[in-house]
Amino acid sequence: GQGFDNLVRHIGKFQEQFPGAYFRSNKLISHHGQLLSEWTMYNRDGSEYLTAHSYARFNEQGRLTHLAGFWNA
């Protein structure tokens, strides 16, 4: 999707599907306007659901221009 409103809708749908779930960032690597993140998602009871990676790019103003996630479900 594109745009801030679409991202907010996506987050809302996630919260409906996984109430009480949360994320912990394991590792962040930033280089020349790009970011690579490894993160773990936990169920509301604290049990680990999955560990995955996200990649992001930012423009010269520091605004997010691209976001992609990679995981095995």
HTML snippet that shows the backbone in 3Dmol.js (N, CA, C, O; Angstrom):
<script src="https://3Dmol.org/build/3Dmol-min.js"></script>
<div id="view" style="width:600px;height:400px;position:relative"></div>
<script>
const pdb = `
ATOM      1  N   GLY A   1       0.829  -1.187   0.000  1.00  0.00           N
ATOM      2  CA  GLY A   1       0.000   0.000   0.000  1.00  0.00           C
ATOM      3  C   GLY A   1       0.861   1.233   0.000  1.00  0.00           C
ATOM      4  O   GLY A   1       2.082   1.168   0.146  1.00  0.00           O
ATOM      5  N   GLN A   2       0.208   2.349  -0.165  1.00  0.00           N
ATOM      6  CA  GLN A   2       0.911   3.628  -0.167  1.00  0.00           C
ATOM      7  C   GLN A   2       0.219   4.609   0.758  1.00  0.00           C
ATOM      8  O   GLN A   2      -1.003   4.592   0.902  1.00  0.00           O
ATOM      9  N   GLY A   3       1.009   5.459   1.377  1.00  0.00           N
ATOM     10  CA  GLY A   3       0.480   6.557   2.158  1.00  0.00           C
ATOM     11  C   GLY A   3       0.327   6.251   3.643  1.00  0.00           C
ATOM     12  O   GLY A   3       0.203   5.103   4.069  1.00  0.00           O
ATOM     13  N   PHE A   4       0.341   7.332   4.401  1.00  0.00           N
ATOM     14  CA  PHE A   4       0.240   7.255   5.852  1.00  0.00           C
ATOM     15  C   PHE A   4      -1.089   6.655   6.295  1.00  0.00           C
ATOM     16  O   PHE A   4      -1.117   5.811   7.191  1.00  0.00           O
ATOM     17  N   ASP A   5      -2.181   7.077   5.683  1.00  0.00           N
ATOM     18  CA  ASP A   5      -3.499   6.554   6.063  1.00  0.00           C
ATOM     19  C   ASP A   5      -3.585   5.046   5.861  1.00  0.00           C
ATOM     20  O   ASP A   5      -4.176   4.347   6.684  1.00  0.00           O
ATOM     21  N   ASN A   6      -3.013   4.547   4.796  1.00  0.00           N
ATOM     22  CA  ASN A   6      -3.001   3.114   4.534  1.00  0.00           C
ATOM     23  C   ASN A   6      -2.200   2.376   5.613  1.00  0.00           C
ATOM     24  O   ASN A   6      -2.604   1.303   6.059  1.00  0.00           O
ATOM     25  N   LEU A   7      -1.076   2.943   6.027  1.00  0.00           N
ATOM     26  CA  LEU A   7      -0.267   2.338   7.080  1.00  0.00           C
ATOM     27  C   LEU A   7      -1.055   2.290   8.392  1.00  0.00           C
ATOM     28  O   LEU A   7      -1.031   1.276   9.089  1.00  0.00           O
ATOM     29  N   VAL A   8      -1.739   3.360   8.727  1.00  0.00           N
ATOM     30  CA  VAL A   8      -2.540   3.393   9.957  1.00  0.00           C
ATOM     31  C   VAL A   8      -3.653   2.347   9.904  1.00  0.00           C
ATOM     32  O   VAL A   8      -3.907   1.681  10.907  1.00  0.00           O
ATOM     33  N   ARG A   9      -4.317   2.187   8.770  1.00  0.00           N
ATOM     34  CA  ARG A   9      -5.351   1.147   8.618  1.00  0.00           C
ATOM     35  C   ARG A   9      -4.754  -0.250   8.796  1.00  0.00           C
ATOM     36  O   ARG A   9      -5.344  -1.110   9.449  1.00  0.00           O
ATOM     37  N   HIS A  10      -3.599  -0.459   8.217  1.00  0.00           N
ATOM     38  CA  HIS A  10      -2.916  -1.751   8.337  1.00  0.00           C
ATOM     39  C   HIS A  10      -2.605  -2.066   9.802  1.00  0.00           C
ATOM     40  O   HIS A  10      -2.816  -3.192  10.254  1.00  0.00           O
ATOM     41  N   ILE A  11      -2.113  -1.092  10.531  1.00  0.00           N
ATOM     42  CA  ILE A  11      -1.810  -1.280  11.953  1.00  0.00           C
ATOM     43  C   ILE A  11      -3.093  -1.590  12.729  1.00  0.00           C
ATOM     44  O   ILE A  11      -3.095  -2.461  13.599  1.00  0.00           O
ATOM     45  N   GLY A  12      -4.180  -0.882  12.420  1.00  0.00           N
ATOM     46  CA  GLY A  12      -5.457  -1.131  13.077  1.00  0.00           C
ATOM     47  C   GLY A  12      -5.959  -2.546  12.841  1.00  0.00           C
ATOM     48  O   GLY A  12      -6.443  -3.199  13.766  1.00  0.00           O
ATOM     49  N   LYS A  13      -5.848  -3.019  11.610  1.00  0.00           N
ATOM     50  CA  LYS A  13      -6.267  -4.390  11.293  1.00  0.00           C
ATOM     51  C   LYS A  13      -5.416  -5.402  12.045  1.00  0.00           C
ATOM     52  O   LYS A  13      -5.926  -6.408  12.538  1.00  0.00           O
ATOM     53  N   PHE A  14      -4.120  -5.133  12.130  1.00  0.00           N
ATOM     54  CA  PHE A  14      -3.240  -6.022  12.877  1.00  0.00           C
ATOM     55  C   PHE A  14      -3.678  -6.101  14.339  1.00  0.00           C
ATOM     56  O   PHE A  14      -3.753  -7.190  14.909  1.00  0.00           O
ATOM     57  N   GLN A  15      -3.967  -4.951  14.944  1.00  0.00           N
ATOM     58  CA  GLN A  15      -4.362  -4.931  16.352  1.00  0.00           C
ATOM     59  C   GLN A  15      -5.681  -5.666  16.579  1.00  0.00           C
ATOM     60  O   GLN A  15      -5.875  -6.260  17.640  1.00  0.00           O
ATOM     61  N   GLU A  16      -6.576  -5.640  15.618  1.00  0.00           N
ATOM     62  CA  GLU A  16      -7.820  -6.406  15.727  1.00  0.00           C
ATOM     63  C   GLU A  16      -7.547  -7.908  15.631  1.00  0.00           C
ATOM     64  O   GLU A  16      -8.145  -8.695  16.364  1.00  0.00           O
ATOM     65  N   GLN A  17      -6.655  -8.302  14.738  1.00  0.00           N
ATOM     66  CA  GLN A  17      -6.351  -9.706  14.502  1.00  0.00           C
ATOM     67  C   GLN A  17      -5.523 -10.315  15.639  1.00  0.00           C
ATOM     68  O   GLN A  17      -5.686 -11.492  15.961  1.00  0.00           O
ATOM     69  N   PHE A  18      -4.642  -9.523  16.244  1.00  0.00           N
ATOM     70  CA  PHE A  18      -3.744 -10.006  17.294  1.00  0.00           C
ATOM     71  C   PHE A  18      -3.826  -9.092  18.517  1.00  0.00           C
ATOM     72  O   PHE A  18      -2.855  -8.404  18.832  1.00  0.00           O
ATOM     73  N   PRO A  19      -4.959  -9.073  19.208  1.00  0.00           N
ATOM     74  CA  PRO A  19      -5.083  -8.173  20.363  1.00  0.00           C
ATOM     75  C   PRO A  19      -4.047  -8.496  21.446  1.00  0.00           C
ATOM     76  O   PRO A  19      -3.856  -9.653  21.821  1.00  0.00           O
ATOM     77  N   GLY A  20      -3.396  -7.457  21.929  1.00  0.00           N
ATOM     78  CA  GLY A  20      -2.406  -7.619  22.985  1.00  0.00           C
ATOM     79  C   GLY A  20      -1.028  -8.039  22.518  1.00  0.00           C
ATOM     80  O   GLY A  20      -0.102  -8.099  23.327  1.00  0.00           O
ATOM     81  N   ALA A  21      -0.864  -8.336  21.225  1.00  0.00           N
ATOM     82  CA  ALA A  21       0.453  -8.708  20.711  1.00  0.00           C
ATOM     83  C   ALA A  21       1.374  -7.485  20.745  1.00  0.00           C
ATOM     84  O   ALA A  21       0.922  -6.341  20.706  1.00  0.00           O
ATOM     85  N   TYR A  22       2.661  -7.760  20.817  1.00  0.00           N
ATOM     86  CA  TYR A  22       3.631  -6.663  20.833  1.00  0.00           C
ATOM     87  C   TYR A  22       4.924  -7.113  20.160  1.00  0.00           C
ATOM     88  O   TYR A  22       5.131  -8.300  19.907  1.00  0.00           O
ATOM     89  N   PHE A  23       5.790  -6.140  19.878  1.00  0.00           N
ATOM     90  CA  PHE A  23       7.041  -6.385  19.168  1.00  0.00           C
ATOM     91  C   PHE A  23       8.222  -5.944  20.021  1.00  0.00           C
ATOM     92  O   PHE A  23       8.124  -5.021  20.829  1.00  0.00           O
ATOM     93  N   ARG A  24       9.336  -6.629  19.818  1.00  0.00           N
ATOM     94  CA  ARG A  24      10.590  -6.227  20.427  1.00  0.00           C
ATOM     95  C   ARG A  24      11.628  -6.183  19.319  1.00  0.00           C
ATOM     96  O   ARG A  24      11.788  -7.136  18.558  1.00  0.00           O
ATOM     97  N   SER A  25      12.327  -5.065  19.243  1.00  0.00           N
ATOM     98  CA  SER A  25      13.382  -4.919  18.245  1.00  0.00           C
ATOM     99  C   SER A  25      14.633  -5.627  18.744  1.00  0.00           C
ATOM    100  O   SER A  25      15.120  -5.337  19.837  1.00  0.00           O
ATOM    101  N   ASN A  26      15.154  -6.555  17.945  1.00  0.00           N
ATOM    102  CA  ASN A  26      16.351  -7.302  18.308  1.00  0.00           C
ATOM    103  C   ASN A  26      17.623  -6.638  17.798  1.00  0.00           C
ATOM    104  O   ASN A  26      18.662  -6.669  18.456  1.00  0.00           O
ATOM    105  N   LYS A  27      17.522  -6.032  16.604  1.00  0.00           N
ATOM    106  CA  LYS A  27      18.707  -5.450  15.979  1.00  0.00           C
ATOM    107  C   LYS A  27      18.275  -4.412  14.958  1.00  0.00           C
ATOM    108  O   LYS A  27      17.332  -4.636  14.199  1.00  0.00           O
ATOM    109  N   LEU A  28      18.965  -3.275  14.937  1.00  0.00           N
ATOM    110  CA  LEU A  28      18.739  -2.230  13.937  1.00  0.00           C
ATOM    111  C   LEU A  28      20.075  -1.877  13.299  1.00  0.00           C
ATOM    112  O   LEU A  28      21.062  -1.632  13.992  1.00  0.00           O
ATOM    113  N   ILE A  29      20.094  -1.854  11.979  1.00  0.00           N
ATOM    114  CA  ILE A  29      21.281  -1.441  11.240  1.00  0.00           C
ATOM    115  C   ILE A  29      20.846  -0.325  10.294  1.00  0.00           C
ATOM    116  O   ILE A  29      19.949  -0.510   9.471  1.00  0.00           O
ATOM    117  N   SER A  30      21.487   0.825  10.418  1.00  0.00           N
ATOM    118  CA  SER A  30      21.148   1.981   9.590  1.00  0.00           C
ATOM    119  C   SER A  30      22.371   2.380   8.770  1.00  0.00           C
ATOM    120  O   SER A  30      23.495   2.404   9.272  1.00  0.00           O
ATOM    121  N   HIS A  31      22.124   2.698   7.479  1.00  0.00           N
ATOM    122  CA  HIS A  31      23.230   3.074   6.599  1.00  0.00           C
ATOM    123  C   HIS A  31      22.691   3.858   5.409  1.00  0.00           C
ATOM    124  O   HIS A  31      21.871   3.338   4.652  1.00  0.00           O
ATOM    125  N   HIS A  32      23.134   5.090   5.234  1.00  0.00           N
ATOM    126  CA  HIS A  32      22.807   5.918   4.074  1.00  0.00           C
ATOM    127  C   HIS A  32      21.306   5.952   3.769  1.00  0.00           C
ATOM    128  O   HIS A  32      20.896   5.666   2.644  1.00  0.00           O
ATOM    129  N   GLY A  33      20.498   6.296   4.751  1.00  0.00           N
ATOM    130  CA  GLY A  33      19.069   6.438   4.516  1.00  0.00           C
ATOM    131  C   GLY A  33      18.311   5.132   4.390  1.00  0.00           C
ATOM    132  O   GLY A  33      17.179   5.110   3.907  1.00  0.00           O
ATOM    133  N   GLN A  34      18.926   4.048   4.819  1.00  0.00           N
ATOM    134  CA  GLN A  34      18.283   2.738   4.780  1.00  0.00           C
ATOM    135  C   GLN A  34      18.347   2.132   6.178  1.00  0.00           C
ATOM    136  O   GLN A  34      19.231   2.457   6.970  1.00  0.00           O
ATOM    137  N   LEU A  35      17.403   1.253   6.466  1.00  0.00           N
ATOM    138  CA  LEU A  35      17.345   0.627   7.777  1.00  0.00           C
ATOM    139  C   LEU A  35      16.991  -0.837   7.611  1.00  0.00           C
ATOM    140  O   LEU A  35      16.072  -1.183   6.868  1.00  0.00           O
ATOM    141  N   LEU A  36      17.718  -1.690   8.300  1.00  0.00           N
ATOM    142  CA  LEU A  36      17.406  -3.109   8.351  1.00  0.00           C
ATOM    143  C   LEU A  36      17.149  -3.446   9.809  1.00  0.00           C
ATOM    144  O   LEU A  36      17.953  -3.124  10.683  1.00  0.00           O
ATOM    145  N   SER A  37      16.034  -4.090  10.062  1.00  0.00           N
ATOM    146  CA  SER A  37      15.631  -4.402  11.423  1.00  0.00           C
ATOM    147  C   SER A  37      15.298  -5.876  11.556  1.00  0.00           C
ATOM    148  O   SER A  37      14.647  -6.459  10.689  1.00  0.00           O
ATOM    149  N   GLU A  38      15.754  -6.477  12.657  1.00  0.00           N
ATOM    150  CA  GLU A  38      15.278  -7.799  13.030  1.00  0.00           C
ATOM    151  C   GLU A  38      14.400  -7.595  14.252  1.00  0.00           C
ATOM    152  O   GLU A  38      14.784  -6.886  15.182  1.00  0.00           O
ATOM    153  N   TRP A  39      13.224  -8.211  14.259  1.00  0.00           N
ATOM    154  CA  TRP A  39      12.277  -8.029  15.361  1.00  0.00           C
ATOM    155  C   TRP A  39      11.558  -9.337  15.663  1.00  0.00           C
ATOM    156  O   TRP A  39      11.488 -10.244  14.834  1.00  0.00           O
ATOM    157  N   THR A  40      11.030  -9.400  16.871  1.00  0.00           N
ATOM    158  CA  THR A  40      10.257 -10.559  17.291  1.00  0.00           C
ATOM    159  C   THR A  40       8.882 -10.091  17.717  1.00  0.00           C
ATOM    160  O   THR A  40       8.742  -9.088  18.417  1.00  0.00           O
ATOM    161  N   MET A  41       7.871 -10.824  17.289  1.00  0.00           N
ATOM    162  CA  MET A  41       6.492 -10.563  17.690  1.00  0.00           C
ATOM    163  C   MET A  41       6.116 -11.555  18.783  1.00  0.00           C
ATOM    164  O   MET A  41       6.400 -12.749  18.683  1.00  0.00           O
ATOM    165  N   TYR A  42       5.472 -11.041  19.827  1.00  0.00           N
ATOM    166  CA  TYR A  42       5.042 -11.857  20.958  1.00  0.00           C
ATOM    167  C   TYR A  42       3.522 -11.811  21.093  1.00  0.00           C
ATOM    168  O   TYR A  42       2.900 -10.778  20.844  1.00  0.00           O
ATOM    169  N   ASN A  43       2.935 -12.928  21.486  1.00  0.00           N
ATOM    170  CA  ASN A  43       1.512 -12.972  21.806  1.00  0.00           C
ATOM    171  C   ASN A  43       1.266 -12.250  23.130  1.00  0.00           C
ATOM    172  O   ASN A  43       2.204 -11.979  23.879  1.00  0.00           O
ATOM    173  N   ARG A  44       0.022 -11.945  23.408  1.00  0.00           N
ATOM    174  CA  ARG A  44      -0.301 -11.209  24.630  1.00  0.00           C
ATOM    175  C   ARG A  44       0.173 -11.930  25.891  1.00  0.00           C
ATOM    176  O   ARG A  44       0.422 -11.281  26.907  1.00  0.00           O
ATOM    177  N   ASP A  45       0.305 -13.262  25.848  1.00  0.00           N
ATOM    178  CA  ASP A  45       0.769 -14.019  27.014  1.00  0.00           C
ATOM    179  C   ASP A  45       2.291 -14.033  27.132  1.00  0.00           C
ATOM    180  O   ASP A  45       2.832 -14.653  28.047  1.00  0.00           O
ATOM    181  N   GLY A  46       2.988 -13.354  26.216  1.00  0.00           N
ATOM    182  CA  GLY A  46       4.442 -13.271  26.258  1.00  0.00           C
ATOM    183  C   GLY A  46       5.157 -14.362  25.483  1.00  0.00           C
ATOM    184  O   GLY A  46       6.386 -14.361  25.402  1.00  0.00           O
ATOM    185  N   SER A  47       4.402 -15.298  24.909  1.00  0.00           N
ATOM    186  CA  SER A  47       5.038 -16.344  24.114  1.00  0.00           C
ATOM    187  C   SER A  47       5.456 -15.787  22.752  1.00  0.00           C
ATOM    188  O   SER A  47       4.769 -14.944  22.175  1.00  0.00           O
ATOM    189  N   GLU A  48       6.583 -16.268  22.254  1.00  0.00           N
ATOM    190  CA  GLU A  48       7.102 -15.796  20.967  1.00  0.00           C
ATOM    191  C   GLU A  48       6.239 -16.324  19.830  1.00  0.00           C
ATOM    192  O   GLU A  48       5.930 -17.515  19.777  1.00  0.00           O
ATOM    193  N   TYR A  49       5.848 -15.425  18.913  1.00  0.00           N
ATOM    194  CA  TYR A  49       5.052 -15.813  17.757  1.00  0.00           C
ATOM    195  C   TYR A  49       5.946 -16.031  16.535  1.00  0.00           C
ATOM    196  O   TYR A  49       5.858 -17.063  15.870  1.00  0.00           O
ATOM    197  N   LEU A  50       6.812 -15.044  16.243  1.00  0.00           N
ATOM    198  CA  LEU A  50       7.743 -15.179  15.129  1.00  0.00           C
ATOM    199  C   LEU A  50       8.823 -14.130  15.213  1.00  0.00           C
ATOM    200  O   LEU A  50       8.653 -13.089  15.847  1.00  0.00           O
ATOM    201  N   THR A  51       9.950 -14.418  14.560  1.00  0.00           N
ATOM    202  CA  THR A  51      11.030 -13.448  14.397  1.00  0.00           C
ATOM    203  C   THR A  51      11.164 -13.183  12.904  1.00  0.00           C
ATOM    204  O   THR A  51      11.109 -14.107  12.092  1.00  0.00           O
ATOM    205  N   ALA A  52      11.339 -11.912  12.549  1.00  0.00           N
ATOM    206  CA  ALA A  52      11.340 -11.528  11.146  1.00  0.00           C
ATOM    207  C   ALA A  52      12.255 -10.327  10.924  1.00  0.00           C
ATOM    208  O   ALA A  52      12.920  -9.852  11.844  1.00  0.00           O
ATOM    209  N   HIS A  53      12.271  -9.847   9.678  1.00  0.00           N
ATOM    210  CA  HIS A  53      13.093  -8.696   9.301  1.00  0.00           C
ATOM    211  C   HIS A  53      12.253  -7.685   8.532  1.00  0.00           C
ATOM    212  O   HIS A  53      11.306  -8.043   7.831  1.00  0.00           O
ATOM    213  N   SER A  54      12.617  -6.427   8.677  1.00  0.00           N
ATOM    214  CA  SER A  54      12.007  -5.355   7.895  1.00  0.00           C
ATOM    215  C   SER A  54      13.105  -4.498   7.292  1.00  0.00           C
ATOM    216  O   SER A  54      14.171  -4.317   7.880  1.00  0.00           O
ATOM    217  N   TYR A  55      12.822  -3.975   6.109  1.00  0.00           N
ATOM    218  CA  TYR A  55      13.742  -3.099   5.404  1.00  0.00           C
ATOM    219  C   TYR A  55      13.002  -1.805   5.107  1.00  0.00           C
ATOM    220  O   TYR A  55      11.850  -1.828   4.675  1.00  0.00           O
ATOM    221  N   ALA A  56      13.668  -0.665   5.342  1.00  0.00           N
ATOM    222  CA  ALA A  56      13.043   0.633   5.087  1.00  0.00           C
ATOM    223  C   ALA A  56      14.037   1.562   4.400  1.00  0.00           C
ATOM    224  O   ALA A  56      15.248   1.466   4.597  1.00  0.00           O
ATOM    225  N   ARG A  57      13.487   2.470   3.582  1.00  0.00           N
ATOM    226  CA  ARG A  57      14.272   3.541   2.963  1.00  0.00           C
ATOM    227  C   ARG A  57      13.648   4.867   3.355  1.00  0.00           C
ATOM    228  O   ARG A  57      12.433   4.968   3.530  1.00  0.00           O
ATOM    229  N   PHE A  58      14.487   5.879   3.491  1.00  0.00           N
ATOM    230  CA  PHE A  58      14.051   7.214   3.876  1.00  0.00           C
ATOM    231  C   PHE A  58      14.583   8.224   2.875  1.00  0.00           C
ATOM    232  O   PHE A  58      15.650   8.031   2.293  1.00  0.00           O
ATOM    233  N   ASN A  59      13.825   9.317   2.674  1.00  0.00           N
ATOM    234  CA  ASN A  59      14.288  10.365   1.768  1.00  0.00           C
ATOM    235  C   ASN A  59      15.212  11.332   2.506  1.00  0.00           C
ATOM    236  O   ASN A  59      15.529  11.118   3.676  1.00  0.00           O
ATOM    237  N   GLU A  60      15.643  12.395   1.824  1.00  0.00           N
ATOM    238  CA  GLU A  60      16.574  13.365   2.394  1.00  0.00           C
ATOM    239  C   GLU A  60      15.996  14.083   3.610  1.00  0.00           C
ATOM    240  O   GLU A  60      16.751  14.563   4.455  1.00  0.00           O
ATOM    241  N   GLN A  61      14.678  14.163   3.710  1.00  0.00           N
ATOM    242  CA  GLN A  61      14.019  14.802   4.853  1.00  0.00           C
ATOM    243  C   GLN A  61      13.785  13.817   6.003  1.00  0.00           C
ATOM    244  O   GLN A  61      13.220  14.192   7.031  1.00  0.00           O
ATOM    245  N   GLY A  62      14.216  12.558   5.837  1.00  0.00           N
ATOM    246  CA  GLY A  62      14.044  11.558   6.873  1.00  0.00           C
ATOM    247  C   GLY A  62      12.671  10.912   6.898  1.00  0.00           C
ATOM    248  O   GLY A  62      12.318  10.227   7.858  1.00  0.00           O
ATOM    249  N   ARG A  63      11.892  11.131   5.836  1.00  0.00           N
ATOM    250  CA  ARG A  63      10.553  10.540   5.760  1.00  0.00           C
ATOM    251  C   ARG A  63      10.605   9.164   5.117  1.00  0.00           C
ATOM    252  O   ARG A  63      11.353   8.941   4.165  1.00  0.00           O
ATOM    253  N   LEU A  64       9.814   8.254   5.638  1.00  0.00           N
ATOM    254  CA  LEU A  64       9.746   6.889   5.143  1.00  0.00           C
ATOM    255  C   LEU A  64       9.227   6.874   3.706  1.00  0.00           C
ATOM    256  O   LEU A  64       8.178   7.447   3.414  1.00  0.00           O
ATOM    257  N   THR A  65       9.964   6.219   2.815  1.00  0.00           N
ATOM    258  CA  THR A  65       9.530   6.131   1.414  1.00  0.00           C
ATOM    259  C   THR A  65       9.256   4.690   0.981  1.00  0.00           C
ATOM    260  O   THR A  65       8.563   4.468  -0.011  1.00  0.00           O
ATOM    261  N   HIS A  66       9.789   3.712   1.713  1.00  0.00           N
ATOM    262  CA  HIS A  66       9.593   2.302   1.349  1.00  0.00           C
ATOM    263  C   HIS A  66       9.724   1.453   2.608  1.00  0.00           C
ATOM    264  O   HIS A  66      10.605   1.683   3.436  1.00  0.00           O
ATOM    265  N   LEU A  67       8.839   0.471   2.741  1.00  0.00           N
ATOM    266  CA  LEU A  67       8.889  -0.448   3.880  1.00  0.00           C
ATOM    267  C   LEU A  67       8.527  -1.834   3.380  1.00  0.00           C
ATOM    268  O   LEU A  67       7.511  -2.005   2.706  1.00  0.00           O
ATOM    269  N   ALA A  68       9.353  -2.831   3.704  1.00  0.00           N
ATOM    270  CA  ALA A  68       9.088  -4.205   3.311  1.00  0.00           C
ATOM    271  C   ALA A  68       9.395  -5.112   4.487  1.00  0.00           C
ATOM    272  O   ALA A  68      10.357  -4.884   5.222  1.00  0.00           O
ATOM    273  N   GLY A  69       8.570  -6.152   4.668  1.00  0.00           N
ATOM    274  CA  GLY A  69       8.788  -7.105   5.738  1.00  0.00           C
ATOM    275  C   GLY A  69       9.027  -8.492   5.169  1.00  0.00           C
ATOM    276  O   GLY A  69       8.491  -8.849   4.120  1.00  0.00           O
ATOM    277  N   PHE A  70       9.841  -9.269   5.877  1.00  0.00           N
ATOM    278  CA  PHE A  70      10.197 -10.614   5.443  1.00  0.00           C
ATOM    279  C   PHE A  70      10.069 -11.567   6.619  1.00  0.00           C
ATOM    280  O   PHE A  70      10.712 -11.372   7.650  1.00  0.00           O
ATOM    281  N   TRP A  71       9.232 -12.609   6.469  1.00  0.00           N
ATOM    282  CA  TRP A  71       9.070 -13.600   7.532  1.00  0.00           C
ATOM    283  C   TRP A  71       8.492 -14.884   6.975  1.00  0.00           C
ATOM    284  O   TRP A  71       7.917 -14.908   5.886  1.00  0.00           O
ATOM    285  N   ASN A  72       8.655 -15.948   7.740  1.00  0.00           N
ATOM    286  CA  ASN A  72       8.039 -17.230   7.450  1.00  0.00           C
ATOM    287  C   ASN A  72       6.918 -17.429   8.461  1.00  0.00           C
ATOM    288  O   ASN A  72       7.166 -17.453   9.667  1.00  0.00           O
ATOM    289  N   ALA A  73       5.706 -17.570   7.987  1.00  0.00           N
ATOM    290  CA  ALA A  73       4.576 -17.719   8.909  1.00  0.00           C
ATOM    291  C   ALA A  73       4.287 -19.171   9.174  1.00  0.00           C
ATOM    292  O   ALA A  73       3.368 -19.490   9.928  1.00  0.00           O
TER     293      ALA A  73
END
`;
const viewer = $3Dmol.createViewer("view");
viewer.addModel(pdb, "pdb");
viewer.setStyle({}, {cartoon: {color: "spectrum"}});
viewer.zoomTo();
viewer.render();
</script>
